[in-house]
Amino acid sequence: FLLAGSEVYRLAVFDKTKPKAYKVFNPGDFNRESETVEIHLPSSSYEFAKKVIARADVDTNNQFSQALMRNVNSLSNDIPQNLAVIDGLTSRVVDSQRYSSQIYPNNTNAMINKLLFQVDLAPGETRTFYIVADAALAAVPPPIVKTMARFVPERFDDFAWESDRIAHRIYGLALIPAEGTVSSGADVWIKKDRGLIVDTMYATKHYHEDNGSFMDDYRVGKSRGCGGLGIWDGKKLFVSSNWKNWKLITTGPIRSEFELTYDAWDAGNGRKVSEVKRFSIDAGSWMTKAQCTLSSEDKSSLPIGVGLAERACPTNREEFIAHDLTEGWMTYWQPEDQPKGTTAVAIILPKDSVKEFTNDDPQMPDAKKHANVPQPTHEGYPPIRTQLAVTQAEVDKPFSYYFGACWDRSGDFTNHMQWEAYVKRFAERRDQPLMVTVGN
């Protein structure tokens, strides 16, 4: 009776609203869990507006430009502001998020052009979802917020972000005079449960102690940390300072996204390079997407190294480094920090983009590589060098890759083989993206 009643209600809503149907197909021979579907909302006026802004070579402070921005913003009324996503199989309203990924000059009210929701699909499964104005529904349950990102002025201009699986922070310029830390590598905060913990960490300032379900046991120092990059000349990695400017794009139940800007730095041979990097993390994921755009007066391509900080591995500990050149991924299961457990990290570059895997100190003596580290450490093992995936990036063109981490004490990955399998599967999902079609 309940199912029948639900179906009757759905049919009544659909008859009234004539919703748009989207069919989502899993082309892979594997299950997909908590995978994000990204729909670009249809609006001819909106698409026209994007082109107008992209081609407008005007002073954004003059009256013409301001009028243009107001007119463009008004075009967002083509689409209802509040939408709901209904699973066609269960008639359940699923959590969704709507936002604009565009940043326009002097425009704090950028038009919303993306709708996100997540799906679980079996191999080869197709499922239909319906998009309706939420005003047509009797009630829309509030979504469960599973991601966040924010500027942290109370801690020397950190920028922190997290999903329900993992958390990170990255350092601003204010940390340099305060503590002397110069690094554009990402820190890792590990956790056992699915709650958001960043605000609690900053409020209590109990970063490195085991809080029972979360802590910071990852030392970045001056290394690349988890997924930092630099310009690679074959022997030396030239890296930026801490980030200078930030911009929050969105934060919500499905995705958090933000952008950081880095001042120009010496990339060798007198060449200067600057960077704008956009980060995004989705609910249910241990991986963050990084989209970096490098700028330079010299427009020739740049050899870059994306890195993971390597730790000393005492003879009574184990570590595991694995990689796949074709698929572009590398994992590092760090030595255990007893009794705090093991943190593992990974990077995933575009398929067929990696030229080689190497490190920035191949002649390191065994005494340093296998130095004894007192247990437990206060803030994780200190970095000794950086493991690198080397690729080529074009100036002024976005280059995207992923980085992420896990903790064996969460129970999700209790050994290196499970972590490697997750990263391998993530690359397969990248290679075989969900197929979304509009249908009735």
C-alpha positions as CSV (number, residue, x, y, z in Angstrom):
1,F,0.0,0.0,0.0
2,L,2.8,2.4,0.8
3,L,4.5,1.8,-2.5
4,A,1.3,2.2,-4.3
5,G,0.6,5.4,-2.5
6,S,4.1,6.7,-3.3
7,E,3.6,5.9,-7.0
8,V,0.2,7.6,-7.1
9,Y,1.7,10.7,-5.5
10,R,4.6,10.7,-7.9
11,L,2.3,10.4,-10.9
12,A,0.2,13.3,-9.6
13,V,3.4,15.5,-9.2
14,F,4.7,14.5,-12.6
15,D,1.4,15.2,-14.3
16,K,1.4,18.7,-12.8
17,T,5.1,19.6,-13.4
18,K,6.2,17.7,-16.5
19,P,9.7,17.1,-15.0
20,K,12.8,16.5,-17.0
21,A,14.1,12.9,-16.9
22,Y,17.8,12.1,-16.9
23,K,19.0,8.5,-17.5
24,V,22.3,7.6,-15.8
25,F,24.1,4.6,-17.1
26,N,27.1,2.8,-15.6
27,P,29.2,1.6,-18.5
28,G,31.7,-0.2,-16.2
29,D,31.7,-3.9,-15.1
30,F,32.0,-2.8,-11.5
31,N,29.7,-1.2,-8.8
32,R,29.7,2.5,-8.4
33,E,29.0,3.9,-4.9
34,S,28.4,7.6,-4.0
35,E,29.4,8.7,-7.5
36,T,28.5,12.3,-8.4
37,V,26.2,13.1,-11.4
38,E,26.8,16.6,-12.7
39,I,24.1,18.2,-14.8
40,H,24.6,21.4,-16.6
41,L,21.2,23.1,-16.3
42,P,19.6,23.8,-19.7
43,S,19.1,27.5,-20.5
44,S,19.7,29.1,-23.9
45,S,19.8,32.5,-22.3
46,Y,22.3,31.3,-19.8
47,E,24.6,29.8,-22.5
48,F,24.3,33.0,-24.5
49,A,25.2,35.0,-21.4
50,K,28.3,33.0,-20.8
51,K,29.5,33.8,-24.3
52,V,28.7,37.5,-23.9
53,I,30.8,37.7,-20.7
54,A,33.6,35.7,-22.2
55,R,33.9,38.0,-25.2
56,A,33.3,41.3,-23.3
57,D,36.6,43.2,-23.4
58,V,35.4,46.0,-21.1
59,D,36.3,47.7,-17.9
60,T,34.3,45.9,-15.3
61,N,33.9,49.1,-13.3
62,N,32.2,51.2,-15.9
63,Q,28.4,51.6,-16.2
64,F,28.1,49.5,-19.3
65,S,29.8,46.5,-17.7
66,Q,27.7,46.8,-14.5
67,A,24.5,46.9,-16.5
68,L,25.7,43.9,-18.5
69,M,26.2,41.9,-15.3
70,R,22.8,42.9,-14.0
71,N,21.1,41.8,-17.2
72,V,23.1,38.5,-17.3
73,N,22.1,37.8,-13.7
74,S,18.5,38.3,-14.5
75,L,18.7,35.6,-17.1
76,S,19.2,33.0,-14.4
77,N,15.4,33.3,-13.8
78,D,15.0,31.0,-16.8
79,I,15.3,28.1,-14.4
80,P,13.5,27.7,-11.0
81,Q,16.0,28.5,-8.2
82,N,15.0,25.5,-6.1
83,L,15.0,22.1,-7.6
84,A,14.6,18.6,-6.3
85,V,15.9,15.3,-7.7
86,I,13.6,12.2,-7.5
87,D,14.9,8.6,-7.9
88,G,12.6,7.1,-10.6
89,L,12.9,3.6,-9.0
90,T,12.1,4.5,-5.4
91,S,10.3,7.9,-5.8
92,R,12.7,9.1,-3.1
93,V,14.0,12.6,-3.1
94,V,17.8,12.4,-3.1
95,D,20.2,15.0,-1.8
96,S,21.3,17.5,-4.4
97,Q,23.3,20.7,-4.7
98,R,23.1,23.5,-7.1
99,Y,25.9,26.1,-7.7
100,S,27.9,28.1,-10.2
101,S,31.4,27.0,-11.1
102,Q,32.0,30.3,-12.9
103,I,33.7,33.3,-11.3
104,Y,32.9,36.5,-13.0
105,P,34.7,39.8,-12.3
106,N,33.1,41.8,-9.5
107,N,30.1,39.5,-9.6
108,T,29.2,38.0,-6.3
109,N,25.9,36.7,-7.5
110,A,27.2,34.4,-10.3
111,M,24.4,32.3,-12.0
112,I,23.8,28.8,-10.9
113,N,24.7,26.5,-13.7
114,K,25.3,23.0,-12.2
115,L,23.1,20.5,-10.4
116,L,24.8,17.7,-8.5
117,F,23.4,14.5,-7.0
118,Q,24.9,11.1,-6.2
119,V,24.1,7.6,-7.4
120,D,24.8,4.0,-6.5
121,L,24.8,1.8,-9.6
122,A,25.4,-1.9,-10.3
123,P,27.5,-2.9,-13.4
124,G,25.7,-1.9,-16.6
125,E,22.8,-0.5,-14.6
126,T,20.7,2.4,-15.9
127,R,18.5,4.4,-13.6
128,T,16.3,7.4,-14.3
129,F,16.1,10.5,-12.1
130,Y,13.6,13.3,-12.4
131,I,14.3,17.0,-11.9
132,V,11.4,19.0,-10.6
133,A,10.8,22.4,-8.9
134,D,10.7,21.6,-5.2
135,A,7.6,23.8,-4.8
136,A,5.6,21.0,-6.5
137,L,6.4,18.6,-3.7
138,A,4.7,18.4,-0.4
139,A,8.0,18.5,1.4
140,V,11.7,18.2,0.6
141,P,13.9,16.7,3.4
142,P,16.9,18.8,4.3
143,P,20.1,17.3,2.8
144,I,22.8,15.7,4.9
145,V,25.9,18.0,4.6
146,K,28.9,15.8,3.8
147,T,31.5,18.3,2.7
148,M,32.9,21.7,3.7
149,A,35.6,24.1,2.9
150,R,36.5,27.4,4.5
151,F,39.2,30.0,5.0
152,V,40.6,29.7,8.6
153,P,41.8,33.2,9.7
154,E,42.0,32.0,13.3
155,R,45.0,29.7,12.5
156,F,47.4,31.8,10.4
157,D,45.3,31.9,7.2
158,D,44.9,28.1,6.7
159,F,42.4,26.9,4.1
160,A,40.7,23.7,5.1
161,W,38.3,21.3,3.4
162,E,36.9,17.8,4.0
163,S,34.4,15.2,2.9
164,D,32.7,12.7,5.1
165,R,35.8,10.5,4.6
166,I,39.0,12.6,4.8
167,A,40.1,16.2,5.6
168,H,42.9,18.5,4.5
169,R,44.4,21.9,5.0
170,I,46.9,24.0,3.1
171,Y,48.9,27.0,4.2
172,G,48.6,30.7,3.6
173,L,51.3,33.4,3.7
174,A,50.5,34.3,7.3
175,L,52.1,31.1,8.5
176,I,55.5,32.1,7.3
177,P,56.2,35.0,9.8
178,A,54.3,33.1,12.5
179,E,56.0,29.7,12.3
180,G,58.4,29.9,9.3
181,T,56.7,27.1,7.4
182,V,57.0,27.6,3.6
183,S,55.0,24.9,1.8
184,S,52.3,24.6,-0.8
185,G,51.9,20.9,-0.1
186,A,48.6,19.7,1.4
187,D,48.2,18.4,4.9
188,V,46.1,15.4,5.8
189,W,43.7,15.1,8.7
190,I,42.5,11.5,9.3
191,K,39.2,10.4,10.9
192,K,37.2,7.2,11.7
193,D,33.6,8.4,11.5
194,R,31.6,10.1,8.8
195,G,31.1,13.4,10.6
196,L,32.8,16.7,9.7
197,I,35.6,17.4,12.0
198,V,37.5,20.5,10.8
199,D,35.7,23.0,12.9
200,T,36.2,20.9,16.0
201,M,39.9,20.5,15.3
202,Y,40.4,24.3,15.1
203,A,38.2,25.0,18.1
204,T,39.9,22.6,20.4
205,K,43.4,23.0,18.9
206,H,44.0,19.3,19.7
207,Y,45.6,18.6,16.3
208,H,48.2,15.9,16.9
209,E,46.7,14.0,19.8
210,D,44.5,11.0,19.0
211,N,41.0,12.3,19.7
212,G,39.6,8.8,19.5
213,S,38.1,9.4,16.0
214,F,40.2,12.0,14.3
215,M,43.6,13.7,14.4
216,D,46.5,15.2,12.4
217,D,49.3,12.7,12.2
218,Y,50.8,13.9,8.9
219,R,53.8,16.2,8.8
220,V,54.1,18.3,5.7
221,G,57.1,20.6,6.6
222,K,58.7,21.9,3.4
223,S,57.7,18.8,1.4
224,R,55.0,18.4,-1.3
225,G,52.9,16.8,1.4
226,C,49.9,15.0,-0.2
227,G,49.7,16.0,-3.9
228,G,51.7,19.2,-4.1
229,L,53.5,20.0,-7.3
230,G,56.6,21.8,-8.6
231,I,58.5,22.5,-11.8
232,W,60.9,19.6,-12.4
233,D,64.2,20.0,-14.2
234,G,65.2,16.3,-13.9
235,K,67.2,16.9,-10.7
236,K,65.5,19.6,-8.7
237,L,61.9,20.5,-7.9
238,F,61.2,24.3,-8.0
239,V,58.2,25.0,-5.8
240,S,55.9,27.9,-4.9
241,S,55.5,29.6,-1.6
242,N,52.3,29.5,0.4
243,W,49.1,30.6,-1.2
244,K,48.3,34.3,-1.4
245,N,44.6,34.7,-2.3
246,W,41.5,32.5,-1.9
247,K,38.0,32.3,-3.3
248,L,35.3,30.0,-2.1
249,I,33.1,28.6,-5.0
250,T,30.7,26.4,-3.1
251,T,30.2,24.3,0.0
252,G,27.4,21.8,0.6
253,P,26.0,18.3,0.9
254,I,27.6,17.0,-2.4
255,R,30.7,19.1,-3.1
256,S,33.0,21.8,-1.8
257,E,35.1,23.8,-4.2
258,F,37.5,26.7,-3.8
259,E,40.4,28.4,-5.6
260,L,43.9,29.5,-4.4
261,T,46.3,31.8,-6.1
262,Y,50.1,31.5,-5.8
263,D,52.6,34.3,-6.6
264,A,55.2,33.8,-9.2
265,W,58.3,31.7,-8.2
266,D,61.6,30.8,-9.8
267,A,61.2,27.8,-12.0
268,G,64.9,27.6,-13.0
269,N,67.0,29.3,-15.7
270,G,65.4,32.7,-14.7
271,R,61.9,31.6,-15.7
272,K,59.0,32.8,-13.4
273,V,55.9,30.8,-13.0
274,S,52.6,31.6,-11.2
275,E,49.7,29.3,-10.4
276,V,45.9,29.3,-9.9
277,K,44.6,26.1,-8.5
278,R,41.0,25.0,-8.0
279,F,40.3,22.2,-5.5
280,S,37.1,20.2,-5.1
281,I,36.0,17.3,-3.0
282,D,32.8,15.2,-3.2
283,A,30.8,13.4,-0.6
284,G,31.9,9.8,-0.2
285,S,35.3,10.3,-1.7
286,W,38.8,10.1,-0.3
287,M,40.1,12.0,-3.3
288,T,40.4,15.8,-4.0
289,K,40.4,17.1,-7.5
290,A,43.1,19.7,-8.2
291,Q,42.9,21.8,-11.4
292,C,46.0,23.9,-11.8
293,T,46.7,26.6,-14.4
294,L,50.3,27.7,-14.7
295,S,51.2,31.1,-16.2
296,S,54.5,32.3,-17.5
297,E,55.8,34.9,-20.0
298,D,57.6,31.9,-21.7
299,K,54.7,29.9,-23.3
300,S,56.7,26.7,-23.8
301,S,55.3,23.7,-21.9
302,L,56.5,23.0,-18.3
303,P,57.8,19.7,-16.9
304,I,56.1,19.2,-13.5
305,G,56.3,16.8,-10.7
306,V,53.3,15.9,-8.6
307,G,54.5,14.5,-5.3
308,L,53.9,12.6,-2.1
309,A,56.1,13.1,0.9
310,E,58.2,10.0,1.7
311,R,59.0,9.0,5.3
312,A,61.9,7.1,6.8
313,C,61.0,3.5,7.2
314,P,62.7,1.8,10.2
315,T,63.8,-1.8,9.7
316,N,61.0,-3.0,12.1
317,R,58.3,-1.3,10.0
318,E,56.8,-1.8,6.5
319,E,56.0,0.6,3.7
320,F,54.5,0.1,0.3
321,I,54.8,2.2,-2.8
322,A,52.9,1.2,-5.9
323,H,52.2,2.9,-9.2
324,D,50.8,2.4,-12.7
325,L,52.5,4.4,-15.5
326,T,49.7,4.0,-18.0
327,E,46.8,4.8,-15.6
328,G,48.9,7.5,-14.0
329,W,48.4,6.6,-10.3
330,M,50.8,6.2,-7.4
331,T,50.0,5.1,-3.8
332,Y,52.1,5.2,-0.7
333,W,51.2,3.2,2.4
334,Q,53.4,4.9,5.0
335,P,55.2,3.2,7.9
336,E,53.0,2.7,10.9
337,D,53.2,5.3,13.6
338,Q,52.5,3.1,16.6
339,P,50.0,3.3,18.3
340,K,48.4,5.9,16.0
341,G,48.1,3.7,13.0
342,T,49.0,4.1,9.3
343,T,48.2,7.0,7.0
344,A,48.2,6.2,3.3
345,V,48.2,8.7,0.4
346,A,47.8,8.7,-3.4
347,I,47.9,10.7,-6.5
348,I,46.1,10.1,-9.8
349,L,47.1,11.9,-13.0
350,P,45.4,11.7,-16.4
351,K,45.7,8.5,-18.3
352,D,48.9,8.2,-20.4
353,S,50.2,11.5,-19.0
354,V,53.0,10.3,-16.7
355,K,56.4,10.2,-18.2
356,E,58.1,8.6,-15.2
357,F,58.0,7.9,-11.5
358,T,61.0,9.1,-9.6
359,N,62.1,11.0,-6.5
360,D,64.0,14.2,-5.8
361,D,66.9,12.4,-3.9
362,P,67.8,9.1,-5.6
363,Q,71.2,9.0,-3.9
364,M,69.8,9.1,-0.4
365,P,71.9,6.7,1.9
366,D,70.1,3.7,3.4
367,A,70.9,5.1,6.9
368,K,68.6,8.0,6.3
369,K,65.9,6.0,4.4
370,H,65.7,3.5,7.3
371,A,66.4,5.7,10.2
372,N,64.7,4.8,13.5
373,V,61.8,7.1,14.3
374,P,60.7,7.2,18.0
375,Q,57.1,6.0,18.5
376,P,54.6,7.5,18.6
377,T,55.6,10.7,16.8
378,H,54.1,14.0,17.9
379,E,53.1,15.0,14.3
380,G,53.7,12.0,12.1
381,Y,57.1,10.9,10.6
382,P,59.2,13.8,9.2
383,P,59.5,13.9,5.4
384,I,62.9,12.8,4.0
385,R,62.2,13.3,0.2
386,T,59.4,13.4,-2.3
387,Q,58.1,10.6,-4.5
388,L,57.2,12.2,-7.9
389,A,55.0,11.5,-10.9
390,V,56.5,13.5,-13.7
391,T,54.4,14.9,-16.6
392,Q,54.1,17.9,-18.9
393,A,51.8,20.9,-18.5
394,E,50.9,23.6,-21.0
395,V,51.1,27.2,-19.9
396,D,47.6,28.9,-19.4
397,K,45.8,25.6,-19.9
398,P,44.2,23.8,-16.9
399,F,45.8,20.5,-15.9
400,S,43.8,18.3,-13.6
401,Y,44.7,15.5,-11.2
402,Y,43.6,13.9,-8.0
403,F,45.2,13.4,-4.6
404,G,43.9,11.8,-1.4
405,A,44.5,9.9,1.8
406,C,43.1,7.4,4.2
407,W,43.7,6.0,7.7
408,D,43.8,2.3,8.5
409,R,42.1,2.8,11.8
410,S,38.9,4.0,10.1
411,G,38.4,0.4,9.0
412,D,37.8,1.3,5.4
413,F,41.3,0.2,4.3
414,T,43.2,-2.0,6.6
415,N,46.1,-2.9,4.4
416,H,48.0,-1.5,1.4
417,M,46.3,-3.9,-1.1
418,Q,42.9,-2.5,-0.3
419,W,44.1,1.1,-0.7
420,E,45.7,0.3,-4.0
421,A,42.5,-1.4,-5.2
422,Y,40.5,1.7,-4.4
423,V,42.9,4.0,-6.3
424,K,42.9,1.6,-9.2
425,R,39.1,1.5,-9.3
426,F,39.0,5.4,-9.0
427,A,41.1,5.5,-12.2
428,E,38.8,3.1,-13.9
429,R,35.8,5.3,-13.0
430,R,37.7,8.2,-14.5
431,D,38.3,6.2,-17.7
432,Q,34.7,5.1,-17.9
433,P,32.6,8.0,-16.7
434,L,28.9,7.8,-16.1
435,M,26.8,8.4,-19.2
436,V,23.9,10.8,-18.7
437,T,21.2,11.3,-21.3
438,V,17.9,13.2,-21.3
439,G,14.9,11.0,-21.7
440,N,11.3,10.5,-20.8
